[in-house]
Amino acid sequence: MQELTKAIIAEFAKMPEGTSVTAAAFLHLADRENISRTLCALAKCGEVFRVSRGVYVATVISRFGRHGPGVHLFIEQLANQSGKAIAPFGATCANGLGLTTQVPMHMVFWTSGRTRSYKMGKLVIYLQHVPDWQLVLWNEPEGELLRALVWAGPTEVGNVLRQLTEKVPERAIHRLQNHASLLPLWIQGALRRSP
């Protein structure tokens, strides 16, 4: 058992920070039952985090002690592994763009995949499934503009778009306008009225 523990820790050390794995990633080392038991033991002693049922991520050691990987690294690795779009939700984007001073209380991301949650220590990360149009340009800066418009909703989209035109380069608005046909009519109309 000690050898398997060392081997699994060594495998985690080779992975990029934030990579989540299941017991299946270690089947070349032992049978699933022993791997699952070892992963549970590693989670209990703080070597790894059990972020959801059967899913683990290595802890990071820094001068402040042992902690989970950066949330954005974890999300980036999750998107790469799953092949699904994952992006910050509208309120986070609006806050980042200076449209609101309210800071979201939860770590919420929109995804093209299933709705689910992950837990790293006391931090809970929520993935919420949304329609594909809300993830247009999901990995581009212009995607944040779109998600901020979604946050604004149909009644405030014009006001928020006016604020954005003062804050972001004109080409960013034009790039969003180029994708308008993929968006609902209330956003299309606001984009058409924008300079």
Secondary structure, 3 states (H helix, E strand, C coil): CHHHHHHHHHHHHHCCCCCEECHHHHCCCCCHHHHHHHHHHHHHCCCEEEEECCEEEECEEECCEEECCCHHHHHHHHHHHHCCCEEECHHHHHHHCCCCCCCCCCEEEEECCCCEEEEECCEEEEEEECCHHHHCCCCCHHHHHHHHHHHHHHHHHHHHHHHHHHHCCHHHHHHHHHCHHHCCHHHHHHHHHCC
